[in-house]
Structure formats: structure tokens, C-alpha cells
């Protein structure tokens, strides 16, 4: 497998000063095919992957579903009674996973969200912005704070520790979420670049918000994962093959194939194509407009999830390839940034 086009496209992004550093990884048959770093970083450097964190957190929820401890059809309040305020008693676990739960803009400070007591207190104050289950709107952070609390209530363990022991450790991956300050060496700090257009329609995300050591330690479940591109690519290989039997096969298959939400994405104006935690490419030819940064040649069954500022993670069951791209150049114009990164995703999707 000749990954040179992928590496060349990633190198060009640094050469063109679109990012100070980036990493790219391609894996197949459970092994890395290539893993390279360009710019002011090394292969040991870890990056914040922003919302590409979300499937890792969802994968811990899948374990609980497979063990019969969590039913996605039940209301969140069945497991977290304090959540049943201001009309939220009808919100289901499935709706939270699908971003159809109706509180995309609710407030949660990262530090308070990292503690169950203050997290739940904030839940009680949240209002619904629209009827749950009636539309899709990306819940950039809020939904996954709810998932964090669900993991803790059902498993009896801190959500960050549960993800490490039940997902990361069996797969031979390091701790990815909630890193103590002394474990934060070799993390590439975000570098803000450019200015956002006034009419982008994309919610502004503070590019330096996840550089704070206390925020990294809190382990923001919707976007605070810290890892290399190689780690992410290997996580997606595990989703393709599950060699360690981490997940119940039926639950994993459902997450990778069952499109449960086809409401239109209000930003991209295409069906969101959401499963319980993943974005699925689909066969309508519009997969490159979905929030996974799929390449042009990705098959309809491809699944993944992107992150703010051009982070990419996906797997293609047809080719067996998993791919990840991460960077620390945080362009304020995120739509234009994504267009630049798409050449790398296209090159990866063309591999066979």
C-alpha cells in the first residue's frame, strides 16, 4: 500500500503554513501502514483531537448497553433522576447519542463538568431549546457531559477511569481522556490562525480552551481527548475487528451500520446520518459534507467523526483502512480549514 500521496498532502499543509505541525496515520489489518509527523512536532507528540473524542466516549456507552446495564430507549432521568427538570424528563439516552435531545447550547464549564456534583447541579438548570427528538442540532459539548454522568451512574466508576480500563487498556492504548498535569508532557499547544468570516454559520470554539492543564485533567468528553494520530487510527481498527472482544458484536454492528438520525444538519444541509455515536457515510453521494471528513472514495459503510479545526478520524469497512489526521494549527475559518484538509482525506480514501 503506497501511502506517499497521503504523506505528501499532509506535508504540504505544513509547507503552506496552514498549521505549525500535524500527524497522519493509516492502519490496516490491525497494524499501522504509516505514521508520520510534520512541522514542529515528533511522532511522540500528542494532539488534542477535539470532537473526534466523541466516538471513544460513545464506545464506553456501547459496553454498558451490551452488558444490559443501559437501555438507549430509556429516559436519561431513569438513570440520573436529577436530570428530570424543566421538561427534560422525556429526553432519552438515544436522543443524547444522536444530538436530537434539545439542549445544544446549555452551559457547562469544563472544570465543573469534570466533577459529578457540580455537573449534575448544572444539569438541573438546563432548559430545553426545542422538543427532543424533533430535529438534529450538533451538541458540541453538552450531550457528552450527560454520557459521562451516565457512565458513572451505571458503572460506578469515574468516566475517565472507566474509558481507560474498559476501552483503552484492552486495546493496548494509553489513557486518552482526563490526564493529570504531570502526564501532559509532549502535547502540542493549539496555535490560533486567521480570522473567522462573519457569516460562516459555524459556532466559534475558543482555540486555546483545551490547552489549560486543569481543563485537560477534567477530560472534556465531547472534545478533550489527547492522543497521537496513530492511537486514533488503531482505535478505529479495533472498531473494525474488535480482536479483544471489547464490545458486544450486535451493539458494535448497530453503532457502525444503523443510521438512526437522518434529520438535516442545519449547517451542511444534508442528512446528519448519525448512529449511536458515529457518523455514517451513506450512499447518497453527499458523504463529504458530513461531520467525519470522509474522502471522495470512501465507501457508503464508512464511519467516523471529525473534530474542530480539521481533525479527522474514520474507518472504511470496504477497504479495511482506518485513517486519522490531527494538527495544532487552529484556523478561525473552520470551513476553509476543512477544505484544505480534504485533500489528505481524499488521498487516504483512495488507498486500497
TAZI-V984762 format. One line per field, one symbol per residue. ss: DSSP state (H for helix, E for strand, C for the rest). psi: psi as a letter, one per 40 degrees, with the letter a starting at -180 (. if undefined). burial: I if it has 16 or more other ideal C-beta (glycine too) atoms within 10 Angstrom, else O. A space follows every 50 residues. Layout:
# TAZI-V984762
ss=???
psi=???
burial=???
This chain:
# TAZI-V984762
ss=CCCHHHHHHHHHHHHCCCCCEEEEEEEECCEEEEEEEEECCCCCCEEECE HHHHHHHHHHHHHHHHCCCCCCCCEHHHHCHHHCCCCHHHCEHHHHHHCC CCCCCCCCCHHHHCCHHHHHHHHHHCCCCCCCCCCCCCCCCHHHHHHHHH HHHHHCCCHHHHHHHHHHHHHCCCCCCCCCHHHCCCECCCEEECCCCCCC CCCCCCCCCCCCHHHHHHCCCCCECEECHHHHHHHHHHHHHCCCCCCCHH HHHHHHHCCCECCECCCCCCECCECCCCEECCCCCCHHHCCCCCCCCCCC CCEECCECCCEEEEEECCCCEEEEEEECEEECCHHHHHHHHHHHHHHHHC CC
psi=hheddddddddddddefeidiiiihhiifeihdihiiiagiieehiiheb eeddddddddddddddeeehheeiideddgdeegifeeeehidddddefe eefdeihhiddddehdddddddddeiihdihheeihhhgddddedddddd dddddeihddddddddddddefiihehghideeeifhhiihhhaiiidfd ehhhhheedeehddddddgheeeehhiidddddddddddddfdefdihdd dddddedhheheiihedefihdfhageihhdifeeedeeigefiideiid eiiahiiiffihhiihddeehihihiiehghdgdddddddddddddddde i.
burial=OOIOOIIOIIIOIIOOOIIIIIIIIIIIOOOOIIIIIIIOIOOOIIIIII IIIIIIIIIIIIIIIIOOOIOIOOIIIIIIOOIIOOOIOIIIIIIIIIII IIIIOIOIOIOOIIOOOOIIOIIOOIOOOOOIIOIIIIIIIIIIIIIIII IIIIIOOIIIIIIIOIIIOOIOIOIIIIIOOOIOOOIIOIIOIOOOOOOO OIOOIOIOOIIOOOIIIIIIIIIIIIIIIIIIIIIIIIIIOOOOOIIIOO IIOIIIOOIIIOIOIOOIOIIIIIIIIIIIIIOOOOIIOIIIIIIOIIOI OIIIIIIIIIIIIIIIIOIIIIIIIIIIIIIIOIOOIIOIIIIIIIIIIO IO
